[in-house]
Each structure stands twice: as structure tokens, then as C-alpha cells.
């Protein structure tokens, strides 16, 4: 099982976390939810980085990564491409730059045999088995480089680079270092600004900060918008599964996505969807804040479901600007994606409605496992939405730690920590009532 351990990184004091398919972090603001979520993204992205780093270097694309490494952080024997790849990747933990201290340590366990430890000044230590694996990548890279430099034919060079990428993927997959699409969807309040700044929806020339996960998300938005517009008949069919999907999309958006009247700008290569509400088409820039900020999450889920691709997706605060009813249906929609084989989703949230909604899906799964209950349970909760508790982790973050709140015996999320807040509110209300009626 994959695992991440973090000590003394900003708000994270002592965290040990097994990576599961469906994960939710909840807790007060500034408790470290986003920091931990970004570390999980960074952890998962490393195999993808390796697949692109070596072939890219053949064309000189990745030399600028190495230029970012301060000379005092390079070991004297740091000459192999594999060692430079490690340094280049882990020096780019930019979101955590100001959080490192003398006592910081991040441990990434891809398997029991393959691990990476990042410590002071982002110095990287790898396990012996991972060191051997990386050196094997270095060997096939050197062979590819020799062949690449000997060839002057552009097509032959491209073939050499593609073959190198294919060989790296095979080696990583054989060692359970999965090369999987890895998407980070930033907090909902950021998404519309991101779309605006990249001209996905509004006219603007503003620039977006150059974060790896934001760049990947922007590229995905462009691919999704164009793909859905060109293949909308395939995306919106009338199968049983699509009926559930379309219903949830409509419930969250309070309308339907439309691409029919969208102009394709060749220069920007952006498709801007509209929203159909009560037979009226609404431009994205004129939609409500909840519609603006949830639309891209909905399209991401739709895209991966229909394309049957196997992503790993992290979504920050998907509930922002959504009514509780819409939060419930968004949770159901995300759970539909998780239930597609091989998908992984991590959510950060402040919403008890998301936990309560997931609890229903967990309960539906456990009760529905008995044959005599399946039909009755299916009438209450669509079987496509049932969630296996064995695939789920829910953690409450506070004081630099994360506490599991999914009861392994009851297979339900414990609400005590959240209910305490409601109880405190009601206690104060009762005290005010007592003052009022005792006068």
C-alpha cells in the first residue's frame, strides 16, 4: 500500500497516511488540508515526471529544471541523469518552500521497497531498490541518447524518444510505480479566476502563476471543452448509467451544459460552454457564482466517465457556493467517478453535508451486500453510487495531525467532532431563550 509521512512541514506536525482510492480531508481552515493534498498530488506525479523527463532531455527540453538546483545542494557524485532527475523534481516543491524547517521530513512510500525521503534543504534520500530502479532508467536513457545523437533524421529521433518513454513506462509499471493521469482541481473560488486568466470563458490577458498542477488543469480544461463540443452526441446518450449521470449534472448545475452556440476561436483554441436554464442560454460570465465555479468540476467528471480513463483527481473544496442539496448531488457524482474501476479521488472540504452524503452511500453498500436487501436498497440509492468502505479514508485534521473518523466496525463516518459545533450553537441558543423567558 502506498503511504505518505510528514513531520514538521508548516501546519503538518506528525501525519502518517495510507493512500486509498477515495479520501476526504475535513477540518478547520489552516489545518493543513491543502498542504497535505498537494503533497499527495506531488507524490503521485513523480512517475509521470520520470516518463517525460528522460525523453524530453534528448531534445534538451528539461535542462532548465537542472538549472534550478542550487550548486550547494548537488552532491559531488550527482552526475547521472537519474540523480539529476530526483534533484530537479524535488527542488520544485514550490508550494512548500516557506514551510521547511531543520526538522522537516517527508517520506513517500510507493511500495514497501520503493521509498523517497525529503529532508532539510530538500535533500533527497532513496531506498536501495529505488536507487537500482533509477539507475536502470539511467542505463536505457544513455543507450537512447547514443542512438539519438547518432541519428540526424527527425522522424527517427522522435521514434527513439517514444520508444524510451515506452520502456520507462514498462519498467515503472513492473515495479508498481503507476503512470496515471494526475489532476489537481484548485479550490472552487480559484477555478473561475483560472479560467478567466487563461481565456477559458472570459476575455482577459492576465497571467496565472506558473504552478505545475494549475498548468495541467488548464490543459485539461481545453481538452475537455473541445472534446465534449465535438462529440456531444456521444457524451449525452440515454443509457441507464447516463440517465443517472445527466440527472446529477443537472441537479448540481441547476441547468444543462450547452455547446451549440459556442464560437471556436482558432487562436485561443478554447470552447466556452453555456448553461441552459428554463429554455434560456446563459453565458458563463453571466451565470451564478455556484454555476461558474462548479461547471469545470462537473465537466472533468463527465469527461473521465465518458472516456473511461483512469485518473487520480484531487478536488479542493468542491462545495463552495453550492446549496446543501447540490453538495449532496456533487458528492454522488464524484462517487460515480470513484466507482469506475481504477479511479482515485481526494477531496478537501469544510462541509458536513459531503460527509453525510457519503455516509448514505457507504450504508447503501453495506446493507445492499445481502441479496435480500439489494432491490429495496436500490430503490432508495442508485446501485451505481454505492461506495465500498474498504476503499475509503476520511480524516479530521487539527493541531498538525490527521485523525481517521471512518469507524471500521460500523463502516460509517463519525460525526461527533462536527456535531460538537452544532451542539455548542444550540446550547448558546437555549441559554438565550432561557434569559428571554425568565424575564
Rosetta blueprint (number, residue, H / E / L):
1 X L
2 X L
3 X E
4 X E
5 X E
6 X E
7 X E
8 X E
9 X E
10 X L
11 X L
12 X E
13 X E
14 X E
15 X E
16 X E
17 X E
18 X E
19 X L
20 X L
21 X L
22 X E
23 X E
24 X E
25 X E
26 X E
27 X E
28 X L
29 X L
30 X L
31 X L
32 X L
33 X H
34 X H
35 X H
36 X H
37 X H
38 X H
39 X H
40 X H
41 X H
42 X H
43 X H
44 X H
45 X H
46 X H
47 X H
48 X H
49 X H
50 X H
51 X H
52 X H
53 X H
54 X H
55 X H
56 X H
57 X H
58 X H
59 X L
60 X L
61 X L
62 X L
63 X H
64 X H
65 X H
66 X H
67 X H
68 X L
69 X L
70 X L
71 X H
72 X H
73 X H
74 X L
75 X L
76 X L
77 X L
78 X L
79 X L
80 X L
81 X H
82 X H
83 X H
84 X H
85 X H
86 X H
87 X H
88 X H
89 X H
90 X H
91 X L
92 X L
93 X L
94 X H
95 X H
96 X H
97 X H
98 X H
99 X H
100 X L
101 X L
102 X L
103 X L
104 X L
105 X E
106 X E
107 X E
108 X E
109 X E
110 X L
111 X L
112 X L
113 X L
114 X L
115 X E
116 X E
117 X E
118 X E
119 X L
120 X H
121 X H
122 X H
123 X L
124 X E
125 X E
126 X E
127 X L
128 X H
129 X H
130 X H
131 X H
132 X H
133 X H
134 X H
135 X H
136 X H
137 X H
138 X H
139 X H
140 X H
141 X H
142 X H
143 X H
144 X H
145 X H
146 X H
147 X H
148 X H
149 X H
150 X H
151 X L
152 X L
153 X L
154 X H
155 X H
156 X H
157 X H
158 X H
159 X H
160 X H
161 X H
162 X H
163 X H
164 X H
165 X H
166 X H
167 X H
168 X H
169 X H
170 X H
171 X H
172 X H
173 X H
174 X H
175 X L
176 X L
177 X L
178 X L
179 X L
180 X L
181 X L
182 X E
183 X E
184 X E
185 X E
186 X L
187 X L
188 X H
189 X H
190 X H
191 X H
192 X H
193 X H
194 X H
195 X H
196 X H
197 X H
198 X L
199 X L
200 X L
201 X L
202 X L
203 X L
204 X L
205 X L
206 X L
207 X L
208 X L
209 X L
210 X L
211 X L
212 X H
213 X H
214 X H
215 X H
216 X H
217 X H
218 X H
219 X H
220 X H
221 X H
222 X H
223 X H
224 X H
225 X H
226 X H
227 X H
228 X H
229 X H
230 X H
231 X L
232 X H
233 X H
234 X H
235 X H
236 X L
237 X L
238 X L
239 X L
240 X H
241 X H
242 X H
243 X H
244 X H
245 X H
246 X H
247 X H
248 X H
249 X H
250 X H
251 X H
252 X H
253 X H
254 X L
255 X L
256 X E
257 X E
258 X E
259 X L
260 X L
261 X L
262 X L
263 X L
264 X L
265 X E
266 X L
267 X L
268 X L
269 X L
270 X E
271 X L
272 X L
273 X L
274 X E
275 X E
276 X E
277 X E
278 X L
279 X L
280 X E
281 X E
282 X E
283 X E
284 X H
285 X H
286 X H
287 X L
288 X L
289 X H
290 X H
291 X H
292 X H
293 X H
294 X H
295 X H
296 X H
297 X H
298 X H
299 X H
300 X H
301 X H
302 X H
303 X H
304 X H
305 X H
306 X H
307 X H
308 X L
309 X L
310 X L
311 X L
312 X E
313 X E
314 X E
315 X E
316 X E
317 X L
318 X L
319 X L
320 X L
321 X L
322 X L
323 X L
324 X H
325 X H
326 X H
327 X H
328 X H
329 X H
330 X H
331 X H
332 X H
333 X H
334 X H
335 X H
336 X H
337 X H
338 X H
339 X L
340 X L
341 X L
342 X L
343 X L
344 X E
345 X E
346 X E
347 X E
348 X E
349 X E
350 X L
351 X L
352 X H
353 X H
354 X H
355 X H
356 X H
357 X H
358 X H
359 X H
360 X H
361 X H
362 X H
363 X H
364 X H
365 X H
366 X H
367 X H
368 X H
369 X L
370 X L
371 X H
372 X H
373 X H
374 X H
375 X H
376 X H
377 X H
378 X H
379 X H
380 X H
381 X L
382 X L
383 X H
384 X H
385 X H
386 X L
387 X L
388 X L
389 X H
390 X H
391 X H
392 X E
393 X E
394 X E
395 X E
396 X E
397 X E
398 X E
399 X L
400 X L
401 X E
402 X E
403 X E
404 X E
405 X L
406 X E
407 X E
408 X L
409 X L
410 X L
411 X L
412 X E
413 X E
414 X L
415 X L
416 X H
417 X H
418 X H
419 X H
420 X H
421 X H
422 X H
423 X H
424 X H
425 X H
426 X H
427 X H
428 X H
429 X H
430 X H
431 X H
432 X H
433 X H
434 X H
435 X H
436 X H
437 X H
438 X L
439 X L
